[in-house]
Amino acid sequence: MDVSRVALMLSRAAWRRSAPYVTSARGLSGLVRNSSALLYRNHGEPSRVVKLETLELPSLGAESVLVKMLAAPINPSDINMVQGTYAILPDLPAVGGNEGVGQVIEVGCEVKTIKVGDWVIPRDAGLGTWRTEAVLNAVDLVTLPSDIPLLSAATLGVNPCTAFRMLSDFEHLQPGDTVIQNAANSGVGQAVIQIAAAKGLITINVVRDRPDLLQLTDRLKAMGATHVIKEETLRRPEMKELFKLCPRPKLALNGVGGKSATELLRQLQSGGTMVTYGGMAKQPVTVPVSALIFKNVNVKGFWVTQWKRDHKQNAEAMQGMLDELCTLIRTGKLSAPACTEVGIEDFHKALDNAMKPYLSTKQDRTVKQHGWWIHTVTRGLWLTCCLAGRRQKREDTCTADSSLHSFTTHVCSPGRGCLQSR
């Protein structure tokens, strides 16, 4: 689940205060010649192989654009790419980061779909967003409106898109229908809660037991969750009482696998669908024979990266989804996690934090160095360190796509942060 992260972020205030860029038909704008980037030349643990380096920008081609990166989160898939364990890997050396938002400074003479000043996000994974500037092919970018919060824009392409597609593509859901999900405190889980609430859907949200369960329950309900229950409740008679208050689910969203997925299946109504988008438990999904024979349930899988590739030639599908999500953001129905700040010179701390399975929601620290910040999200759980061979501390903080034997870009946590220049 892609549940999310640490971001390289130039604030909008910084953009306004920076020296103006003069668009030139030849070469790059103003004095932009180099880019600071978090680069890795070999696969391995991020704390050892990722370095802050200065890269010379290539010449601006006719079909390319010069982009100033504003914010770029650290997702579990980013970590997996650096380690060499992800399903898709860029050529080395590579700049880290698959997601983020930038502002266009200059466009090539043949670019028609993007203009100077536009906000853009990557169309696909592997673009390398952990840098200050980049020359990119226009076809690899999608425009976003610039009237939404910066962090929302930077983190729009993974978790919210995953949640949106799963709520849209597998069952014809109407207001009053029920959706059940595990890993409800993940980034995808929180997006599901908010999008489902906006659609008038009832959600049953399953989380692991923990000392601060009451506070977590209150927080998820404030987002729009209808019911929040513990994993253990799925196997208890209380579920019969719950279904006196709402219909049995048409749709189940599984980011955990193992016994948790089996219990989700048991709750579905006849003909319902379970969609697996992650497998944090690193255990196979077991489908009870009775669920197939007597309830005719459907068992599906989803990977947002594959959806984007399948719809690469259908710009309307991608843009329509982003437009709808941006409308939810503008109306306050879909929000991004909060952040704390750490200096860019300490980017290793951000990467180290991204490897932790849990981060207290109460932690808050700020360090400024050389005009840069790194924001480290503390709201909720860190859904990182979902690596092969590593046992997760909390079942609802991490998921993986077992069919790919790696961790997908839609598996991330609400923990995230950002580097910010002011």
Secondary structure as GFF3:
##gff-version 3
##sequence-region A 1 422
A	DSSP	beta_strand	6	10	.	.	.	ID=ss1
A	DSSP	alpha_helix	12	17	.	.	.	ID=ss2
A	DSSP	beta_strand	34	40	.	.	.	ID=ss3
A	DSSP	alpha_helix	46	49	.	.	.	ID=ss4
A	DSSP	beta_strand	50	56	.	.	.	ID=ss5
A	DSSP	beta_strand	64	71	.	.	.	ID=ss6
A	DSSP	alpha_helix	76	83	.	.	.	ID=ss7
A	DSSP	beta_strand	94	95	.	.	.	ID=ss8
A	DSSP	beta_strand	101	107	.	.	.	ID=ss9
A	DSSP	beta_strand	119	122	.	.	.	ID=ss10
A	DSSP	beta_strand	133	137	.	.	.	ID=ss11
A	DSSP	three_ten_helix	138	140	.	.	.	ID=ss12
A	DSSP	beta_strand	141	144	.	.	.	ID=ss13
A	DSSP	alpha_helix	150	154	.	.	.	ID=ss14
A	DSSP	alpha_helix	159	169	.	.	.	ID=ss15
A	DSSP	beta_strand	178	181	.	.	.	ID=ss16
A	DSSP	alpha_helix	187	198	.	.	.	ID=ss17
A	DSSP	beta_strand	202	207	.	.	.	ID=ss18
A	DSSP	alpha_helix	213	223	.	.	.	ID=ss19
A	DSSP	beta_strand	227	230	.	.	.	ID=ss20
A	DSSP	three_ten_helix	231	235	.	.	.	ID=ss21
A	DSSP	alpha_helix	238	242	.	.	.	ID=ss22
A	DSSP	beta_strand	251	254	.	.	.	ID=ss23
A	DSSP	alpha_helix	258	267	.	.	.	ID=ss24
A	DSSP	beta_strand	273	276	.	.	.	ID=ss25
A	DSSP	alpha_helix	289	293	.	.	.	ID=ss26
A	DSSP	beta_strand	298	301	.	.	.	ID=ss27
A	DSSP	alpha_helix	304	310	.	.	.	ID=ss28
A	DSSP	alpha_helix	315	330	.	.	.	ID=ss29
A	DSSP	beta_strand	340	342	.	.	.	ID=ss30
A	DSSP	three_ten_helix	344	346	.	.	.	ID=ss31
A	DSSP	alpha_helix	347	354	.	.	.	ID=ss32
A	DSSP	beta_strand	372	376	.	.	.	ID=ss33
A	DSSP	beta_strand	418	421	.	.	.	ID=ss34
###
